[in-house]
């Protein structure tokens, strides 16, 4: 493994889900069963604003060590509850939750930002090894395969399979071990706490992208700025 590794967040940094995230997936599932239903995104958003593992990153969930366990917990704790809050009975909520799950992980719903592949390729040519460390669903690998990212990504660290969420230090320690504890490590992501401050807490630098926040030492409005930031810091360091 190279002595220079870049950890990348995925969702919101390299790629995104077309049409929106969880509330959109729940609404899409509803429209599949009831095309004329009058539920809106505004109805659903507060119902899925908490309860996900990454909303409690200080709590480990190593007992949810298979995709089946992870999804079963999420459906019961969040998705089915959301549908029940809208007035759907138990069996209907369970059916809708399964459809929402399949809708969310449909790889065709996912896309890359236009700057992702060019920047990954350029940095790879400069000797950087790329890894993804993401708070995501168990099917993240399938999504990355579909998007062509695995041609550039050497290691994938997925919170749902590891049992820890960013910025939990243990997830970063697992990531470092998987890339061979390199000499130079950066974390790049769109979330100040999960990506930048979490990375700094375990001793490596972070770059905040697509988000403005004064507390981030390094920031970039898009990924095209990343190579310049890395080069500038390399030149300054002995």
C-alpha positions in Angstrom: 0.0 0.0 0.0 1.2 3.5 -0.8 2.5 5.8 1.9 -0.1 8.4 0.7 -3.8 7.6 1.2 -6.9 9.7 0.6 -10.0 8.6 2.5 -13.1 9.8 0.7 -16.7 10.1 2.0 -19.1 9.0 -0.7 -22.7 10.4 -0.4 -22.5 14.2 -0.8 -18.8 14.1 -1.8 -18.2 11.7 -4.7 -21.8 10.9 -5.5 -25.5 11.3 -4.6 -28.9 9.7 -4.9 -31.0 11.2 -7.7 -34.2 12.7 -6.5 -33.2 12.8 -2.9 -32.4 10.6 0.0 -34.5 8.7 2.5 -37.7 10.7 2.5 -37.6 10.6 -1.3 -37.2 6.8 -1.3 -40.1 6.4 1.1 -42.3 8.6 -1.1 -41.3 6.7 -4.2 -42.3 3.5 -2.5 -45.7 5.0 -1.6 -46.2 6.1 -5.2 -45.5 2.6 -6.4 -48.4 1.3 -4.3 -50.6 4.3 -4.3 -49.8 6.5 -7.3 -52.4 9.1 -6.3 -51.5 9.3 -2.6 -51.3 12.9 -1.2 -48.3 12.4 1.1 -45.5 14.9 0.4 -41.8 15.1 1.1 -42.6 17.6 3.8 -44.7 15.0 5.5 -42.0 12.5 5.4 -38.8 14.5 6.2 -39.4 14.9 9.9 -40.3 11.2 10.2 -36.8 10.2 9.0 -34.8 12.9 10.7 -33.6 10.6 13.4 -33.1 7.0 14.3 -30.5 6.1 11.8 -27.2 4.6 13.1 -25.3 7.7 12.0 -27.5 9.9 14.2 -25.9 8.2 17.2 -22.2 7.8 16.1 -21.1 7.3 19.7 -23.1 4.0 19.9 -21.5 0.9 18.3 -23.8 -1.5 16.5 -21.5 -4.4 16.0 -24.4 -6.8 16.7 -25.9 -5.7 13.3 -23.1 -7.6 11.6 -25.0 -8.7 8.4 -27.0 -6.8 5.8 -30.1 -8.7 6.9 -29.7 -7.7 10.6 -28.8 -4.1 9.7 -31.8 -3.6 7.4 -34.2 -5.4 9.7 -33.3 -3.0 12.5 -33.5 0.1 10.3 -36.9 -0.9 8.9 -38.4 -1.5 12.4 -36.7 1.5 14.1 -37.3 4.1 11.3 -39.0 3.2 8.1 -42.0 1.2 9.4 -42.5 3.8 12.2 -42.6 6.5 9.6 -45.4 4.8 7.6 -47.3 4.0 10.8 -47.2 7.6 11.7 -48.9 8.4 8.3 -51.7 6.0 9.3 -50.7 2.8 7.5 -51.4 -0.4 9.4 -48.6 -2.8 10.5 -48.6 -5.1 7.4 -48.9 -2.2 5.0 -46.0 -0.4 6.7 -43.9 -3.6 6.6 -44.6 -4.0 2.9 -43.8 -0.3 2.1 -40.6 -0.5 4.1 -39.3 -3.4 2.0 -40.1 -1.5 -1.2 -38.4 1.6 0.2 -35.3 -0.4 0.9 -35.2 -1.8 -2.6 -35.8 1.7 -4.0 -33.0 3.2 -2.0 -30.4 0.7 -3.0 -31.4 0.6 -6.7 -28.0 1.4 -8.2 -29.6 3.2 -11.2 -30.8 5.9 -8.7 -27.2 6.9 -7.9 -24.9 9.2 -9.8 -21.4 10.8 -9.5 -20.6 14.5 -9.4 -19.0 15.5 -12.6 -15.7 16.3 -10.9 -15.3 12.9 -9.1 -13.7 10.7 -11.7 -11.3 13.3 -13.2 -10.0 14.2 -9.8 -9.6 10.6 -8.7 -7.7 9.8 -11.8 -5.4 12.8 -11.6 -4.6 12.0 -7.9 -4.0 8.4 -8.7 -1.5 9.3 -11.3 0.3 11.4 -8.6 0.7 8.3 -6.4 -2.3 8.7 -4.1 -4.2 5.6 -3.0 -7.9 6.1 -2.8 -10.2 4.6 -0.1 -13.8 5.2 0.8 -14.9 5.5 4.4 -18.7 6.1 4.5 -21.7 5.9 6.7 -23.9 4.0 4.3 -26.1 1.1 3.6 -24.6 -2.5 3.3 -25.0 -2.3 -0.5 -22.5 0.5 -0.9 -20.0 -1.8 -2.8 -22.7 -2.5 -5.4 -23.3 1.2 -5.9 -19.6 2.0 -6.2 -19.2 -0.9 -8.7 -22.1 0.5 -10.8 -20.7 4.0 -10.8 -17.2 2.8 -11.9 -15.5 4.0 -8.7 -13.9 0.6 -7.9 -11.5 1.2 -10.8 -10.0 3.9 -8.5 -10.9 2.8 -5.0 -8.6 0.3 -3.4 -10.4 -0.1 0.0 -14.0 0.4 1.1 -14.8 0.9 4.8 -18.6 0.8 5.3 -20.0 1.8 8.6 -23.0 -0.6 8.3 -20.7 -3.6 8.0 -18.1 -2.5 10.5 -20.5 -1.6 13.3 -19.2 2.0 13.9 -20.3 5.3 12.4 -18.1 8.3 11.5 -16.8 10.2 13.5 -16.3 7.2 15.9 -12.6 6.8 16.4 -12.8 3.1 16.0 -14.1 3.3 12.5 -11.1 5.5 11.6 -8.8 3.0 13.3 -10.2 0.2 11.3 -9.8 2.3 8.1 -6.1 3.0 8.9 -5.4 -0.7 9.6 -7.0 -1.7 6.3 -4.8 0.7 4.3 -1.6 -0.4 6.1 -1.2 2.6 8.5 0.3 4.9 5.8 2.6 7.9 6.6 0.3 10.5 5.0 -3.5 10.4 5.3 -6.2 12.8 4.5 -10.0 12.6 4.9 -12.2 14.4 2.3 -15.9 14.9 2.8 -18.9 17.2 3.0 -19.6 16.9 6.7 -17.6 18.9 9.2 -18.1 16.7 12.2 -18.2 13.2 10.6 -15.4 13.8 8.1 -13.1 16.7 9.0 -13.2 16.9 12.8 -13.5 13.2 13.1 -10.3 12.8 11.0 -8.5 15.4 13.0 -9.4 13.7 16.2 -7.4 10.6 15.2 -4.4 12.5 13.9 -4.8 13.2 10.2 -5.9 16.1 8.1 -9.3 16.7 6.7 -10.7 18.7 3.7 -14.3 20.0 3.8 -15.9 20.0 0.3 -19.1 21.4 -1.1 -19.8 23.1 2.3 -18.6 26.3 3.9 -17.6 26.1 7.6 -15.1 28.4 9.3 -13.9 25.6 11.6 -12.5 23.6 8.8 -8.8 24.4 8.3 -8.9 23.2 4.6 -12.0 23.8 2.4 -12.8 23.4 -1.3 -15.9 24.4 -3.1 -15.5 21.4 -5.4 -13.2 18.4 -5.9 -11.1 20.2 -8.6 -9.5 22.2 -5.8 -8.2 19.1 -3.9 -5.0 18.5 -5.9 -3.9 22.1 -5.3 -4.5 21.9 -1.6 -2.6 18.6 -1.3 0.3 19.9 -3.4 0.5 23.1 -1.4 0.6 21.3 2.0 3.2 18.8 0.7 5.5 21.6 -0.4 5.2 23.2 3.1 6.0 20.1 5.0 9.5 18.8 5.5 
